[in-house]
Amino acid sequence: MRIAVVGGGLGGVAAAVGLHRAGHEVTLLERGAELREAGTGIVIMPNGLRALDALGLAGGVREQGVHALRAGLRDRRGRPLLVTEAAGAQQEVGSVAIVERAELHRAIRAPLPAGLVRTATPVERLDVGPGRVTVVSGGRPVLEADAVIAADGIGSRLRAQLFPAHPGVRRTGRLDLRGMLPRPAGVGPELLACQLLDRRTGAMFGLFPVGEDRLYWFTDSVLRGAPPSPEQGRREMLSLMADWHPLVPELIEATPPGDVHVDAIGRLARPLPSFVAGRVALLGDAAHAMPPDLGQGASQAFEDAAAVTRHLTGAGPADVARRLLRYDAERRPAANRIMLAASRQSRLTSQTGVTAWLRDALLRAVPSRLATRRLAALWHV
Ligand SMILES: Cc1cc2nc3c(=O)[nH]c(=O)nc-3n(C[C@H](O)[C@H](O)[C@H](O)COP(=O)(O)OP(=O)(O)OC[C@H]3O[C@@H](n4cnc5c(N)ncnc54)[C@H](O)[C@@H]3O)c2cc1C
């Protein structure tokens, strides 16, 4: 079967590899001049690793699993609010990998023959006819396919075309900065893999180890006006977090502005009525863009890729629409549940004032064992 995958991000590439290995004639169309993933670190949760296993792609990623970490939430000075034993949670539900995005993308796309990839091809629309789909780019048809996987990210044009009544993406009013740098000496294990919360401003700073010698950090704070440049955003965070645990300003300061990534966070205004329209299926952020607070966006995209591969294995042009409905039935309820949970988590960590004070008091009262069980439950999605 001829399958066009639109979008060469983590989700699109994983789906293209899966469908190619399942014996389909795949073409991956990417608007960028090359296939790449920019950015810093990324957390892949146990469910994401299991999906990569199913696609035969977990190998090198799993090796970077993080073990025996004390994860959890702390106040802005680094004092514990909720400490979880991530090692315990991992024993229950499998390991977590924290990897560099560019390396992850390289590892996932490696099995894809170069001849299947068309870069510099921004897809404008799909002309859906009886029995086939025509992909249009640059005002002309560029490909005919029996099915299309739309993995064109949070700002998906194809989602807007297929579901014109859906309101699309909304900004959450939060600003995220991310950076990665060599791990400075003296970062104690208690501060690796944790998030620090400031109940005065609702801001958050998180950090995770990447391999043995690097650190990935991220901030979340109120977005005021237009998203700042990396340089300006870095200055704003230094001023906002000046009196936090000394490691926080130290890490932000030590990251060159060129290595800082800025995102105005968005999410789908509401869940989609379907991930599928006839021979076209949405996948990844195109289907369920969510705030990054649960670290699940890419893991959900990998689950989509594994599911669409499984449902289309052995499928032909005559039964593809029916098979895609099974993909929708499997993935939409699960991914939508995570999308809503990510929004709730974002609200929880960004509280200020009395509500945040109450939250912190409650978090301090939760025993570590219970917190670990909750973490395990969250990962076991
Ligand atoms: C600050 C932040 C931190 C995050 N941290 C994590 C984390 O720790 N763990 C996690 O799992 N997730 C995390 N996420 C979410 C994760 O990055 C995304 O969910 C994931 O990358 C989505 O992959 P995708 O392939 O669906 O979309 P994308 O990666 O956005 O890929 C879409 C691709 O489609 C291409 N494209 C777009 N339009 C067209 C078109 N018309 N024609 C052709 N090509 C097109 C784009 O160029 C791009 O290559 C985070 C997100 C943010 C913002």
PDBQT file of the ligand as one rigid body, heavy atoms in Angstrom, charges set to zero:
ROOT
HETATM    1  C1  LIG A 401       9.222  22.795  26.320  1.00  0.00    +0.000 C 
HETATM    2  C2  LIG A 401       8.814  21.426  25.897  1.00  0.00    +0.000 A 
HETATM    3  C3  LIG A 401       9.334  20.316  26.564  1.00  0.00    +0.000 A 
HETATM    4  C4  LIG A 401       8.913  19.029  26.190  1.00  0.00    +0.000 A 
HETATM    5  N1  LIG A 401       9.415  17.964  26.862  1.00  0.00    +0.000 NA
HETATM    6  C5  LIG A 401       8.995  16.717  26.541  1.00  0.00    +0.000 A 
HETATM    7  C6  LIG A 401       9.518  15.581  27.231  1.00  0.00    +0.000 A 
HETATM    8  O1  LIG A 401      10.369  15.677  28.105  1.00  0.00    +0.000 OA
HETATM    9  N2  LIG A 401       9.031  14.351  26.869  1.00  0.00    +0.000 N 
HETATM   10  C7  LIG A 401       8.102  14.200  25.877  1.00  0.00    +0.000 A 
HETATM   11  O2  LIG A 401       7.693  13.062  25.594  1.00  0.00    +0.000 OA
HETATM   12  N3  LIG A 401       7.623  15.251  25.190  1.00  0.00    +0.000 NA
HETATM   13  C8  LIG A 401       8.055  16.511  25.494  1.00  0.00    +0.000 A 
HETATM   14  N4  LIG A 401       7.585  17.565  24.788  1.00  0.00    +0.000 N 
HETATM   15  C9  LIG A 401       6.620  17.325  23.701  1.00  0.00    +0.000 C 
HETATM   16  C10 LIG A 401       7.307  16.740  22.466  1.00  0.00    +0.000 C 
HETATM   17  O3  LIG A 401       8.400  17.545  22.092  1.00  0.00    +0.000 OA
HETATM   18  C11 LIG A 401       6.295  16.677  21.321  1.00  0.00    +0.000 C 
HETATM   19  O4  LIG A 401       5.096  16.088  21.769  1.00  0.00    +0.000 OA
HETATM   20  C12 LIG A 401       6.839  15.838  20.162  1.00  0.00    +0.000 C 
HETATM   21  O5  LIG A 401       8.088  16.321  19.741  1.00  0.00    +0.000 OA
HETATM   22  C13 LIG A 401       5.816  15.877  19.022  1.00  0.00    +0.000 C 
HETATM   23  O6  LIG A 401       6.329  15.204  17.902  1.00  0.00    +0.000 OA
HETATM   24  P1  LIG A 401       5.526  15.260  16.509  1.00  0.00    +0.000 P 
HETATM   25  O7  LIG A 401       6.309  14.432  15.575  1.00  0.00    +0.000 OA
HETATM   26  O8  LIG A 401       4.100  14.967  16.747  1.00  0.00    +0.000 OA
HETATM   27  O9  LIG A 401       5.559  16.791  16.085  1.00  0.00    +0.000 OA
HETATM   28  P2  LIG A 401       6.806  17.730  15.695  1.00  0.00    +0.000 P 
HETATM   29  O10 LIG A 401       8.019  17.309  16.419  1.00  0.00    +0.000 OA
HETATM   30  O11 LIG A 401       6.334  19.126  15.860  1.00  0.00    +0.000 OA
HETATM   31  O12 LIG A 401       7.055  17.423  14.166  1.00  0.00    +0.000 OA
HETATM   32  C14 LIG A 401       6.246  17.945  13.155  1.00  0.00    +0.000 C 
HETATM   33  C15 LIG A 401       7.056  17.947  11.871  1.00  0.00    +0.000 C 
HETATM   34  O13 LIG A 401       6.187  18.239  10.793  1.00  0.00    +0.000 OA
HETATM   35  C16 LIG A 401       6.795  19.195   9.962  1.00  0.00    +0.000 C 
HETATM   36  N5  LIG A 401       5.710  19.912   9.294  1.00  0.00    +0.000 N 
HETATM   37  C17 LIG A 401       4.829  20.771   9.853  1.00  0.00    +0.000 A 
HETATM   38  N6  LIG A 401       3.941  21.179   8.947  1.00  0.00    +0.000 NA
HETATM   39  C18 LIG A 401       4.245  20.554   7.785  1.00  0.00    +0.000 A 
HETATM   40  C19 LIG A 401       3.679  20.565   6.484  1.00  0.00    +0.000 A 
HETATM   41  N7  LIG A 401       2.607  21.320   6.202  1.00  0.00    +0.000 N 
HETATM   42  N8  LIG A 401       4.261  19.819   5.524  1.00  0.00    +0.000 NA
HETATM   43  C20 LIG A 401       5.352  19.037   5.788  1.00  0.00    +0.000 A 
HETATM   44  N9  LIG A 401       5.929  19.006   7.005  1.00  0.00    +0.000 NA
HETATM   45  C21 LIG A 401       5.379  19.742   7.995  1.00  0.00    +0.000 A 
HETATM   46  C22 LIG A 401       7.622  20.046  10.908  1.00  0.00    +0.000 C 
HETATM   47  O14 LIG A 401       8.661  20.752  10.230  1.00  0.00    +0.000 OA
HETATM   48  C23 LIG A 401       8.163  18.990  11.865  1.00  0.00    +0.000 C 
HETATM   49  O15 LIG A 401       9.344  18.399  11.387  1.00  0.00    +0.000 OA
HETATM   50  C24 LIG A 401       7.982  18.854  25.133  1.00  0.00    +0.000 A 
HETATM   51  C25 LIG A 401       7.500  19.970  24.435  1.00  0.00    +0.000 A 
HETATM   52  C26 LIG A 401       7.917  21.239  24.810  1.00  0.00    +0.000 A 
HETATM   53  C27 LIG A 401       7.366  22.422  24.055  1.00  0.00    +0.000 C 
ENDROOT
TORSDOF 0
